[in-house]
């Protein structure tokens, strides 16, 4: 949801802040629950196996106290997410660099910090762009296994009368690609993904809030869940192991509506990469992902 939002008149409120560091465990029981959520045999997950790339979201959740949640229920991810009088939050993009694998059962040290906070003035009013950076390393190593940066958009309230879902655009032509797959994220999948990441953002869980407060037609599919569906498409259907991901979220996807996933290989001198996309039920582009091998 980044288009038409980035305008001049931007001011930086904060630079990189001190990271919050804590030790996590890549617990076998949790990873088995991710497998079950994805309709895989949880007994096929064994201690010592490499955590599939894309499943690291279970190590990035925040145990934020209820009293510290934003008004929209968003917990922050390892560090508090500011409010700034901007009550709506959307994931704008993320980058992930995989430097090594994380074994299931391993102790992991996570460092999370506010990388930047930039206020902007737009045609729709004030907004802010917040970047949160995470580093995961094995407790037995001094080198990172993974570095992930997530960019969030903090947005003003919907204008009066804009609730209950905006008018939707007309259908577009069906996408074409070398590889295609369809997924239908339902309420159960949204709940399980949110629970595994301890994400209480109300647009994923509270249909009335999503419609009447945020102005969406239905529950919104988690941006991280769409990323997971794309990385699983790569891993399970195409046998591709990513070295790095770059994801842009252009428009929301909604619960119980088909999502078309596409993948195209793009060989280059560096060893090749893949371009993946997710389209909504009207064939409009919602998510773009570039994968380096």
Legacy VTK file of the C-alpha trace (Angstrom):
# vtk DataFile Version 3.0
C-alpha trace
ASCII
DATASET POLYDATA
POINTS 293 float
0.000 0.000 0.000
2.813 2.388 -0.800
1.655 3.994 -4.001
0.473 7.627 -3.858
1.736 7.918 -0.285
5.345 8.973 -0.718
5.432 12.742 -1.215
7.932 15.473 -0.386
7.943 17.241 2.971
9.491 14.316 4.819
11.330 14.753 8.101
13.435 12.203 9.957
12.410 11.959 13.623
14.813 9.239 14.667
17.875 7.523 13.398
19.026 4.054 14.311
18.302 3.270 17.958
19.941 0.871 20.367
18.804 -2.681 19.652
16.898 -4.771 22.164
18.623 -8.141 22.541
17.134 -11.319 23.905
17.610 -15.062 23.619
14.977 -17.147 21.860
14.630 -20.877 21.227
13.735 -22.275 17.835
11.445 -24.700 19.647
10.581 -28.035 18.047
6.958 -27.788 19.245
6.504 -24.354 17.638
8.041 -25.387 14.323
5.801 -28.456 14.249
2.794 -26.154 14.670
3.938 -24.108 11.670
4.083 -27.361 9.688
0.578 -28.276 10.847
-0.697 -24.820 9.858
0.726 -25.400 6.375
-0.954 -28.850 6.257
2.379 -30.667 6.480
3.055 -33.674 8.725
4.362 -32.184 11.985
6.095 -35.472 12.838
8.299 -34.888 9.810
9.943 -31.990 11.653
12.912 -33.182 13.717
15.328 -31.461 16.060
18.508 -30.441 14.274
16.866 -29.948 10.889
17.293 -26.558 9.248
14.365 -24.231 9.868
12.806 -23.710 6.418
13.666 -20.274 5.096
10.544 -18.184 5.501
9.507 -19.753 8.817
11.621 -17.331 10.889
8.509 -15.276 11.718
8.045 -17.462 14.823
11.312 -16.020 16.183
10.374 -12.379 15.535
7.154 -12.067 17.519
6.916 -9.725 20.477
5.653 -10.583 23.953
4.211 -7.097 24.381
1.995 -6.623 27.433
-1.645 -5.857 26.641
-1.356 -2.468 28.313
1.417 -1.537 25.847
-0.421 -2.508 22.646
-1.297 0.135 20.078
-4.988 0.992 19.802
-5.229 -1.208 16.700
-3.827 -4.153 18.673
-0.461 -4.221 16.943
2.165 -5.406 19.425
5.377 -4.203 17.836
8.091 -6.682 16.927
10.750 -6.808 19.585
10.635 -3.032 20.080
7.653 -0.762 20.797
5.849 0.508 17.696
5.183 4.248 18.107
1.677 5.665 17.839
2.346 9.310 16.830
-1.390 9.928 16.681
-1.540 7.723 13.558
-3.937 4.897 14.437
-3.710 2.734 11.302
-0.736 0.526 10.446
0.126 -1.414 7.289
3.184 -3.420 6.308
4.874 -1.712 3.368
7.872 -3.917 2.604
10.498 -6.260 3.976
13.969 -7.471 3.067
15.534 -10.691 4.326
19.131 -11.867 3.917
19.850 -15.492 4.839
23.494 -15.941 5.857
23.075 -19.428 7.265
20.513 -21.915 8.551
18.964 -22.059 12.017
18.651 -25.623 13.352
15.353 -26.591 14.952
15.909 -26.654 18.703
18.802 -24.191 18.653
19.202 -21.211 20.954
19.105 -17.972 18.982
20.040 -14.441 19.966
17.718 -11.836 18.456
18.561 -8.149 18.210
15.689 -5.848 17.215
15.781 -2.103 16.895
14.123 0.941 15.396
16.275 1.656 12.346
14.505 4.831 11.256
11.326 6.839 11.657
10.397 9.387 8.997
7.298 11.578 9.093
5.701 12.558 5.791
2.981 14.929 4.661
0.723 13.508 1.969
-2.442 14.476 0.131
-4.326 12.320 2.658
-2.704 13.918 5.690
0.280 13.043 7.891
1.892 9.625 7.912
5.122 8.025 9.094
7.431 5.336 7.726
8.981 3.149 10.412
11.754 0.625 9.783
12.409 -2.162 12.278
15.616 -4.195 11.840
16.133 -7.699 13.233
19.248 -9.849 13.406
19.138 -13.529 14.356
22.320 -15.397 15.232
22.953 -18.744 16.825
23.940 -18.409 20.472
27.079 -20.386 19.626
28.127 -17.982 16.844
29.112 -14.338 16.533
27.910 -14.103 12.921
24.290 -13.473 11.908
22.237 -16.281 10.431
19.553 -13.884 9.203
18.961 -10.150 8.891
15.426 -8.896 8.288
14.161 -5.335 7.934
10.443 -4.551 7.977
8.971 -1.233 6.872
5.623 -0.137 8.285
3.345 2.721 7.289
1.578 4.568 10.094
-1.512 6.247 8.660
-4.160 8.760 9.805
-7.731 7.735 10.655
-10.161 6.984 7.886
-12.299 10.046 7.109
-15.884 9.907 8.434
-18.106 7.716 6.294
-15.214 5.801 4.748
-15.829 2.623 6.760
-17.536 -0.602 5.697
-15.181 -1.100 2.750
-14.324 1.094 -0.182
-15.560 0.427 -3.707
-13.437 -2.200 -5.427
-11.899 -1.883 -8.882
-13.101 -3.857 -11.872
-11.434 -7.237 -12.572
-8.202 -7.265 -14.577
-6.920 -9.859 -17.025
-5.740 -13.143 -15.505
-2.000 -13.161 -14.705
0.413 -15.105 -16.886
3.601 -16.711 -15.581
5.851 -19.751 -15.866
4.389 -21.139 -12.622
1.022 -20.406 -11.039
-0.752 -21.570 -7.904
-3.912 -20.546 -6.060
-4.352 -20.255 -2.294
-7.395 -19.214 -0.263
-6.427 -17.805 3.164
-9.377 -18.365 5.499
-10.160 -17.293 9.061
-8.434 -20.367 10.515
-5.199 -19.694 8.644
-5.211 -16.010 9.641
-5.818 -16.966 13.267
-3.109 -19.642 13.367
-0.508 -17.435 11.682
-1.343 -14.525 13.992
-1.180 -16.805 17.041
2.183 -18.316 16.078
3.642 -14.830 15.610
1.754 -13.429 18.639
0.325 -10.722 16.374
-2.901 -9.205 17.713
-3.354 -6.572 14.982
-7.138 -6.268 14.792
-7.376 -6.037 10.984
-6.501 -9.767 10.892
-8.777 -10.920 13.726
-11.683 -8.503 14.254
-13.956 -8.321 11.200
-16.042 -5.479 12.597
-12.921 -3.385 13.285
-11.530 -4.135 9.828
-14.756 -3.005 8.172
-16.092 -0.139 10.239
-12.874 1.417 11.570
-10.271 0.627 8.922
-12.616 0.693 5.912
-11.693 -2.733 4.497
-14.334 -5.077 3.040
-13.174 -7.986 5.217
-10.344 -9.283 7.386
-6.945 -8.460 5.895
-4.463 -11.254 5.190
-1.254 -10.724 7.173
1.535 -9.346 4.998
3.902 -11.869 6.558
1.473 -14.687 5.779
1.477 -13.742 2.100
5.288 -13.743 2.185
5.178 -17.207 3.744
2.805 -18.496 1.044
5.219 -17.238 -1.615
8.329 -18.718 0.036
6.500 -22.033 0.473
5.586 -21.923 -3.231
9.303 -21.593 -3.927
10.356 -24.279 -1.474
7.729 -26.971 -1.947
6.648 -26.534 -5.554
9.801 -25.241 -7.228
12.602 -26.575 -5.005
14.254 -23.150 -4.703
16.295 -22.127 -1.636
16.470 -18.320 -1.339
19.577 -16.415 -0.286
17.719 -13.100 -0.021
14.181 -11.734 -0.367
12.839 -8.292 -1.154
9.077 -7.890 -0.781
6.784 -4.946 -1.559
3.150 -4.817 -0.448
1.099 -2.796 -2.911
-2.499 -3.563 -1.931
-4.300 -5.627 0.715
-5.519 -9.189 0.291
-8.709 -10.327 1.990
-9.859 -13.372 3.910
-11.657 -16.191 2.031
-10.754 -14.761 -1.376
-8.528 -16.638 -3.832
-4.944 -15.396 -4.140
-3.043 -16.238 -7.320
0.672 -16.837 -6.771
3.011 -16.593 -9.758
6.718 -17.285 -10.184
9.109 -16.588 -13.047
12.824 -17.440 -13.136
15.111 -14.651 -14.306
18.657 -15.934 -14.940
21.468 -13.430 -14.678
25.244 -13.291 -14.308
25.066 -13.566 -10.517
23.456 -17.009 -10.622
19.863 -16.070 -11.308
16.892 -14.915 -9.324
13.141 -15.372 -9.225
10.322 -12.869 -9.354
7.155 -13.841 -7.556
3.843 -12.018 -7.343
0.535 -12.368 -5.547
-2.702 -11.194 -7.165
-6.054 -10.651 -5.492
-9.342 -12.219 -6.543
-9.815 -9.450 -9.134
-6.354 -10.177 -10.624
-4.836 -6.953 -9.301
-1.207 -7.087 -8.190
-0.961 -7.035 -4.389
2.546 -8.267 -3.548
5.856 -8.418 -5.419
8.840 -10.487 -4.270
12.318 -10.654 -5.725
14.353 -13.683 -4.674
18.104 -13.960 -5.047
19.721 -17.390 -5.078
LINES 1 294
293 0 1 2 3 4 5 6 7 8 9 10 11 12 13 14 15 16 17 18 19 20 21 22 23 24 25 26 27 28 29 30 31 32 33 34 35 36 37 38 39 40 41 42 43 44 45 46 47 48 49 50 51 52 53 54 55 56 57 58 59 60 61 62 63 64 65 66 67 68 69 70 71 72 73 74 75 76 77 78 79 80 81 82 83 84 85 86 87 88 89 90 91 92 93 94 95 96 97 98 99 100 101 102 103 104 105 106 107 108 109 110 111 112 113 114 115 116 117 118 119 120 121 122 123 124 125 126 127 128 129 130 131 132 133 134 135 136 137 138 139 140 141 142 143 144 145 146 147 148 149 150 151 152 153 154 155 156 157 158 159 160 161 162 163 164 165 166 167 168 169 170 171 172 173 174 175 176 177 178 179 180 181 182 183 184 185 186 187 188 189 190 191 192 193 194 195 196 197 198 199 200 201 202 203 204 205 206 207 208 209 210 211 212 213 214 215 216 217 218 219 220 221 222 223 224 225 226 227 228 229 230 231 232 233 234 235 236 237 238 239 240 241 242 243 244 245 246 247 248 249 250 251 252 253 254 255 256 257 258 259 260 261 262 263 264 265 266 267 268 269 270 271 272 273 274 275 276 277 278 279 280 281 282 283 284 285 286 287 288 289 290 291 292
